[in-house]
Amino acid sequence: MSVEIKVKGDVMTAYISGEIDHHTAAGIRESIDNAIELNMPSLLALDFGGVSFMDSSGIGLVMGRYRNVSKHGAKLHISSASPQIYKVMKLAGLERLATLDMLTK
């Protein structure tokens, strides 16, 4: 698991890679939340292009980041989700919280 965070203007993008499960989600959350507090973006983009596996911890990760940025008036965007991860996110109803894009190749 790794997360690389880039900020351009008022947009913060977190590039997540590896597996998101109970053991890795806490580190990802902490990294993203620290960067949110530091940068106060108007848009948080979570790029799932490098994620190979995600369990329900990934859903919790997205929901928590949504709550975090929403209290600052920011929006959430999820991009590059694989077809499998996209399906899990759609079933969980995450498109009600964020714009959700599937990885296209």
N, C-alpha and C positions, 0 to 999 in steps of 0.2 A: 504494500500500500504506500502510495505517496500522493502528495498534493503540492502543486506548484501554483503560486498565486501571482497574478500580474494585474497591475492597475494602470489604466489608461484614462485619464480625465476622471470622470465620476463613475466609471464602470470598472468593477473588480471581477476578474475571471479566475475561478479556481479550477485548474486542470487536475482531475482526479484519475489515478491509475491504480491497477491491481485489483484486489478483492475488497469488497466492503462487507464486513461481517461484525459480529459483536466485539471481536478483539481489535479491529482496525478503526471502527467508526469513531471512537473517542478521540483518537489522535487527529483525525480529519476534522472533526467538529472543533476541536481546540484551535487548530491552525486557522481555520476559516473565521471563527468567531474573533480571534485576536486581530486578524486583518480587518474585519468589519469595524471593530472598535477604533482601530488606528486610522482607517481611511474613510469611514462613513460614506460608502458609495450610494448612488441613487439607483444603481442596478447591480445586482449580484448575479453573475452567470456561472452556473455549475456545468462544467464540461465533463461528460461521462464517457468520452471517446476512448479512454484508456482503461475503462473498468471491464474486467473479464467476468466478474461474478458479483452478485449483490443479493443479500437476503433482506429480511424486514428491517434490519439495522440501517440499510440505505434509505428506506422510506422514512424512518425516524430522523435520519440525518437531514433529508430534504425538508421535512416538516419543521424541524427545529430552526434551520437556517431561515425558512420563510418567516417564522415568528420573530426571529431576531431582526431581520431587515425591515419587516413590516412596522415594527414599533418606531423605526426611524423614517418611515414614509417611503422606503425603497421598494423596488420590484425585484422579482426573482425570475430567472430564465434558466431552463435546463436544456442543454444541447448535446448532440452527438451520442445519444443513448442507442445502444445496440437494439435490434428488434426484440430480443428477449427482455432486456431491461425496460425498454419502452412499454412493452405489454404489461409488465408488473406495475410500472408507474401509472399507467392508464387505469388498470384494475383498482389501484389504491386511490384513484381520484385526484392525483396530483395536478392534473391539468386545471383544476379549480383554483389552485394556489399559484401556479406559475405557467408561463408559456413553455411548451414541451416539444422538442424537436427530436426526431429519430435520425440516427446516423444513416447517411445515404452514400453508397459506394457505386 
